[in-house]
């Protein structure tokens, strides 16, 4: 799987369009568009960082709902 495909997969996993994902991650929309289109390639660690962020948010969200 290419980095472009991985970025797209991560964005789609949270059900967001590029604009929403940009706000969510703090990455400019144009950068996300370029990455997904393969016009630019982010460093290899970027998809991992995004995946960690999404996983952390998922885990902390579950933890908050379990405490209620």
N, C-alpha and C positions, 0 to 999 in steps of 0.2 A: 504494500500500500504506500502510495506516495505521500509526502508531507501535505500536499494540497488536498488529497482525499481525506487525510486524517483530520485536518482543520475543519473541512466540511462536515465530516462525521461527528465531530465534537459539537459543532454548532447545532446540527440537526438533533443531536441527542437531548438537548435541552429545549427543543421546539422553538427556536428563535430564528428570525430572519437576520440578515447581516447587520441592519441598523440596531436591532435589539441586542445582538451579540456584541456589537461594538460598545454599546453603553454598559453592558454587563461586564465585559473584560477590560474596558479602558483602552482598547486598541482601535485606532481610527478605521472607519468604514472602508476607506480606499485601500488601506493596507490589507484588510481581510479579503476584499474583492481581488486584489492582486495575488495574494497567497492562494486563494481558491482557484483562480484562473491559471495559476502556474506562471504568471508574469514575473513574480518575485518569489524567492524561496527564503523562508525564515530560518534562523539557526535551528539546529536539530532539537534543542532543548525547549523551544517554544510550545510545540504540541504537548509535551510532557507537563510543562508548567500549567497550561490551560486545563489539562486533564486533572491535575492535582487540585487546582482551584475548584473545578466543578465537583469533584469527589468530596472535597472538604465541605463545600456548601451543602451537598446532599447529606453528608453525615451529621453536620451540625443542625440541619433542619429536622432530621429524624430524631435527634437527641432532644430537641426542644419540644417536639410533639409528644414524645414518650413521657416527659416530665409533667405534662398537664394532666 
